[in-house]
């Protein structure tokens, strides 16, 4: 009697189990055809967003922790330490760069004019490349801009002859006159400060402007002095080789800088549109640099400022 009751009680459960197994096997053994597929059981993919030309890099979610030591004050203190360390490192790097080329010039391994232009090219580009080592805090750009600010104060002091540094004057001026420090070199560091404070890492305007001022204009001067035999018809001080070199180098360095920040997640770009817009910026900057206005407006002002305007109009911000 007991065995009979156990058998009757197990029968519904066993029947249900066999039925589920049958349904599971039926679902697995279904033939795949053009009208029916197992993909119908998977959820539909979310609709893709329309491709915009430029995105801001998404912010990583803040990790939460139950540790009592993790507080907003501790995070802010860590950011300040990071920014202070980055500022010290960039200042030391800038000093070592100038010192290295001064040493090469004193040993007559490179000429003075070439040394000055190489410092012109590398200083601004290395400064822009160093921005990602600063923190994500709101004050990081102010720490970064303090680097050209220090150099700005040095230029004013030595340009006004309040102190004497013959090595600095020789490395940054064409004729060895300290007052030259208050023109081209001073404009140069002011543009570095402007790009760091206003545009920083989230906009292509700053990096393209620095690429055109440092890379484009710097390479144009080197190539024009060495190979510029055929002068421009409207400016006998500039050559076709120099202008073509500025366009090519400014374009390539700008693309390289944008790729650098895109790879780090600060910018997301539609590269087909980006290449066209950067080429347009490089062309306009090259035309402005070739104009006979050097005696009126220094290239360290005209080239980056026109690059800022055209880049802003092309990229949208």
C-alpha positions as CSV (number, residue, x, y, z in Angstrom):
1,X,0.0,0.0,0.0
2,X,2.8,2.4,0.9
3,X,4.7,1.6,-2.3
4,X,1.6,2.2,-4.3
5,X,1.1,5.7,-2.7
6,X,4.7,6.6,-3.3
7,X,4.4,5.6,-6.9
8,X,1.2,7.7,-7.4
9,X,2.9,10.7,-5.7
10,X,6.0,10.5,-7.9
11,X,4.1,10.1,-11.1
12,X,3.0,13.8,-11.6
13,X,6.5,15.1,-10.8
14,X,8.2,12.5,-13.1
15,X,5.7,13.3,-15.8
16,X,6.4,17.0,-15.5
17,X,10.2,16.5,-15.6
18,X,10.0,14.3,-18.7
19,X,7.7,16.9,-20.3
20,X,10.2,19.7,-19.6
21,X,13.1,17.6,-20.9
22,X,11.1,16.9,-24.1
23,X,10.4,20.6,-24.6
24,X,14.1,21.4,-24.1
25,X,15.2,18.8,-26.5
26,X,12.7,19.9,-29.0
27,X,14.0,23.5,-28.8
28,X,17.5,22.3,-29.4
29,X,16.7,19.9,-32.2
30,X,14.7,22.5,-34.1
31,X,15.9,22.7,-37.7
32,X,17.5,26.0,-38.8
33,X,15.7,27.5,-41.8
34,X,15.4,30.8,-43.5
35,X,12.1,31.5,-41.7
36,X,13.1,30.3,-38.2
37,X,16.3,30.6,-36.3
38,X,17.5,30.5,-32.7
39,X,18.4,34.2,-33.0
40,X,14.7,34.9,-32.5
41,X,15.2,34.0,-28.8
42,X,17.9,36.6,-28.4
43,X,17.0,40.2,-27.5
44,X,17.1,42.8,-30.3
45,X,20.2,44.9,-30.3
46,X,19.8,48.5,-29.2
47,X,19.5,51.0,-32.1
48,X,22.7,52.6,-33.1
49,X,23.2,56.2,-32.4
50,X,23.8,58.5,-35.4
51,X,27.5,59.2,-36.0
52,X,28.4,62.6,-34.8
53,X,31.5,64.4,-35.9
54,X,33.0,65.0,-32.5
55,X,32.2,63.6,-29.1
56,X,33.5,64.4,-25.7
57,X,35.2,61.4,-24.1
58,X,32.8,59.6,-21.7
59,X,33.7,59.9,-18.1
60,X,34.6,56.6,-16.4
61,X,32.2,55.7,-13.6
62,X,33.5,56.5,-10.1
63,X,34.4,53.4,-8.2
64,X,32.7,53.2,-4.8
65,X,34.4,51.7,-1.9
66,X,33.5,51.1,1.7
67,X,37.0,52.1,2.9
68,X,36.7,55.0,5.4
69,X,40.0,56.5,3.9
70,X,38.4,57.1,0.5
71,X,36.8,60.5,0.8
72,X,36.3,63.4,-1.6
73,X,39.0,65.3,0.4
74,X,41.5,62.5,-0.1
75,X,40.7,62.3,-3.8
76,X,41.2,66.1,-4.1
77,X,44.5,65.8,-2.3
78,X,45.7,63.1,-4.6
79,X,44.7,65.2,-7.6
80,X,46.7,68.1,-6.3
81,X,49.7,66.0,-5.7
82,X,49.5,64.6,-9.2
83,X,49.2,68.0,-10.8
84,X,52.0,69.4,-8.7
85,X,54.3,66.5,-9.7
86,X,53.3,66.8,-13.3
87,X,54.0,70.6,-13.3
88,X,57.5,70.0,-11.8
89,X,58.2,67.3,-14.3
90,X,57.2,69.5,-17.3
91,X,59.2,72.4,-15.9
92,X,62.2,70.2,-15.5
93,X,61.8,68.8,-19.0
94,X,61.5,72.2,-20.6
95,X,64.7,73.4,-18.8
96,X,66.6,70.3,-19.9
97,X,65.4,70.7,-23.5
98,X,66.7,74.3,-23.7
99,X,69.9,73.3,-21.9
100,X,70.6,70.4,-24.3
101,X,70.3,72.6,-27.4
102,X,72.4,75.3,-25.7
103,X,75.1,72.7,-25.1
104,X,74.9,71.5,-28.7
105,X,75.2,75.0,-29.9
106,X,78.2,75.9,-27.7
107,X,80.0,72.7,-29.0
108,X,79.2,73.9,-32.5
109,X,77.4,70.6,-33.3
110,X,74.4,72.5,-34.7
111,X,74.0,76.1,-35.8
112,X,72.3,78.7,-33.6
113,X,69.4,79.3,-36.0
114,X,68.7,75.6,-36.3
115,X,68.9,75.2,-32.5
116,X,66.4,78.0,-32.0
117,X,63.9,76.6,-34.4
118,X,64.2,73.1,-33.0
119,X,63.5,74.5,-29.5
120,X,60.5,76.3,-31.1
121,X,59.2,73.1,-32.6
122,X,59.7,70.8,-29.7
123,X,58.8,73.0,-26.7
124,X,55.2,73.6,-27.7
125,X,54.5,70.0,-29.0
126,X,56.0,68.4,-25.9
127,X,54.0,70.7,-23.7
128,X,50.8,69.7,-25.5
129,X,51.7,66.0,-25.3
130,X,52.2,66.3,-21.5
131,X,48.7,67.4,-20.8
132,X,47.3,63.8,-20.2
133,X,49.7,63.3,-17.2
134,X,47.7,65.9,-15.3
135,X,44.7,64.9,-13.3
136,X,41.1,65.1,-14.3
137,X,40.3,67.9,-11.7
138,X,39.1,71.3,-12.8
139,X,42.3,73.0,-11.7
140,X,44.6,70.7,-13.7
141,X,44.7,73.2,-16.6
142,X,45.8,75.9,-14.3
143,X,48.7,73.8,-13.1
144,X,49.7,73.1,-16.7
145,X,49.5,76.8,-17.7
146,X,51.8,77.7,-14.9
147,X,54.7,76.1,-16.9
148,X,54.5,78.7,-19.7
149,X,53.7,81.3,-17.1
150,X,57.1,80.8,-15.5
151,X,58.8,81.1,-18.9
152,X,56.7,84.2,-19.5
153,X,58.1,85.8,-16.4
154,X,61.6,84.9,-17.3
155,X,61.2,86.5,-20.7
156,X,59.9,89.7,-19.2
157,X,62.7,89.8,-16.7
158,X,65.5,89.2,-19.2
159,X,63.8,91.2,-22.0
160,X,63.6,94.2,-19.7
161,X,67.3,93.6,-18.8
162,X,66.4,93.3,-15.1
163,X,68.7,90.3,-15.1
164,X,71.3,89.0,-17.6
165,X,71.3,85.6,-19.2
166,X,73.3,85.6,-22.4
167,X,72.6,81.9,-23.0
168,X,68.9,82.5,-23.0
169,X,69.2,85.5,-25.2
170,X,71.3,83.7,-27.8
171,X,69.1,80.6,-27.9
172,X,65.8,82.5,-28.3
173,X,66.6,85.6,-30.4
174,X,67.9,86.1,-33.9
175,X,70.2,89.1,-33.4
176,X,71.1,88.7,-29.8
177,X,69.0,91.7,-28.6
178,X,67.3,91.1,-25.3
179,X,64.3,93.1,-26.4
180,X,63.5,90.4,-29.0
181,X,62.4,88.2,-26.1
182,X,59.4,90.5,-25.6
183,X,58.1,89.8,-29.1
184,X,58.2,86.4,-30.8
185,X,59.2,84.3,-27.8
186,X,56.8,86.1,-25.5
187,X,53.9,85.6,-27.9
188,X,54.9,82.0,-28.1
189,X,54.5,81.2,-24.4
190,X,51.3,83.3,-24.2
191,X,49.7,81.1,-26.9
192,X,50.7,78.1,-24.9
193,X,48.9,79.5,-21.9
194,X,45.9,80.4,-23.9
195,X,45.5,76.9,-25.4
196,X,45.9,75.2,-22.0
197,X,43.5,77.5,-20.2
198,X,40.7,77.9,-22.8
199,X,40.8,74.7,-24.9
200,X,42.7,72.1,-22.8
201,X,42.3,68.4,-23.7
202,X,38.6,68.2,-24.7
203,X,38.8,70.4,-27.8
204,X,40.8,70.0,-31.1
205,X,41.2,73.7,-31.3
206,X,44.2,74.0,-29.0
207,X,46.2,71.0,-30.2
208,X,45.7,72.0,-33.9
209,X,46.7,75.6,-33.2
210,X,49.9,74.5,-31.4
211,X,50.7,72.0,-34.1
212,X,50.4,74.7,-36.8
213,X,52.5,77.2,-34.8
214,X,55.2,74.9,-33.6
215,X,55.4,72.2,-36.2
216,X,54.1,74.0,-39.3
217,X,55.8,77.3,-38.9
218,X,58.9,75.8,-37.4
219,X,59.5,73.3,-40.2
220,X,58.7,76.0,-42.8
221,X,61.5,78.2,-41.6
222,X,64.0,75.3,-41.5
223,X,63.1,74.0,-45.0
224,X,62.8,77.5,-46.5
225,X,66.2,78.6,-45.3
226,X,67.9,75.5,-46.6
227,X,66.0,74.8,-49.9
228,X,64.0,77.9,-50.5
229,X,65.6,79.2,-53.7
230,X,62.3,80.0,-55.5
231,X,60.6,82.9,-53.7
232,X,56.9,83.6,-53.5
233,X,55.9,86.4,-56.0
234,X,54.1,88.4,-53.4
235,X,56.7,87.9,-50.6
236,X,60.4,87.7,-51.4
237,X,61.2,86.6,-47.8
238,X,59.2,83.4,-48.1
239,X,59.7,80.5,-50.5
240,X,57.5,77.9,-52.2
241,X,59.4,75.1,-50.4
242,X,58.8,76.7,-47.0
243,X,55.1,77.2,-47.6
244,X,54.6,73.6,-49.0
245,X,56.6,72.3,-46.0
246,X,54.4,74.2,-43.6
247,X,51.2,72.8,-45.1
248,X,52.5,69.2,-45.1
249,X,54.1,69.3,-41.6
250,X,51.3,71.2,-40.0
251,X,48.7,68.8,-41.5
252,X,50.6,65.7,-40.4
253,X,51.5,66.9,-36.9
254,X,47.9,68.0,-36.4
255,X,46.6,64.6,-37.4
256,X,49.1,62.9,-35.2
257,X,48.1,65.1,-32.2
258,X,44.4,64.4,-32.7
259,X,45.1,60.7,-33.0
260,X,47.1,60.8,-29.8
261,X,44.2,62.4,-27.9
262,X,41.7,60.2,-29.6
263,X,43.6,57.1,-28.6
264,X,43.6,58.3,-25.0
265,X,39.8,58.8,-25.0
266,X,39.6,62.6,-24.9
267,X,38.3,63.0,-28.4
268,X,36.2,60.7,-30.7
269,X,36.5,61.7,-34.3
270,X,35.0,60.9,-37.7
271,X,38.3,60.6,-39.4
272,X,37.2,61.3,-43.0
273,X,35.7,64.6,-42.0
274,X,38.6,65.3,-39.6
275,X,41.2,64.9,-42.4
276,X,39.3,67.3,-44.7
277,X,38.9,69.9,-41.9
278,X,42.5,69.7,-40.8
279,X,43.7,70.1,-44.4
280,X,41.5,73.3,-44.7
281,X,43.0,74.7,-41.5
282,X,46.5,73.9,-42.7
283,X,45.9,75.6,-46.0
284,X,44.5,78.8,-44.4
285,X,47.3,79.0,-41.9
286,X,49.9,78.5,-44.6
287,X,48.5,81.3,-46.7
288,X,48.5,83.6,-43.6
289,X,52.1,82.7,-42.8
290,X,53.2,83.5,-46.3
291,X,51.8,87.0,-46.4
292,X,54.3,89.9,-46.1
293,X,53.0,91.0,-42.6
294,X,55.9,89.7,-40.5
295,X,57.0,93.2,-39.6
296,X,53.5,94.1,-38.4
297,X,52.2,90.9,-36.9
298,X,54.5,88.1,-35.7
299,X,54.0,84.6,-37.0
300,X,53.7,83.4,-33.4
301,X,50.5,85.4,-33.2
302,X,49.0,85.3,-36.7
303,X,49.4,81.5,-37.4
304,X,47.9,80.2,-34.1
305,X,45.1,82.8,-33.9
306,X,43.9,82.1,-37.5
307,X,44.2,78.4,-36.8
308,X,42.0,78.8,-33.7
309,X,39.3,80.6,-35.7
310,X,39.2,78.2,-38.6
311,X,39.4,75.1,-36.4
312,X,36.6,76.4,-34.2
313,X,34.4,77.1,-37.2
314,X,35.2,73.7,-38.8
315,X,34.8,71.5,-35.7
316,X,32.1,73.4,-34.0
317,X,33.8,74.1,-30.7
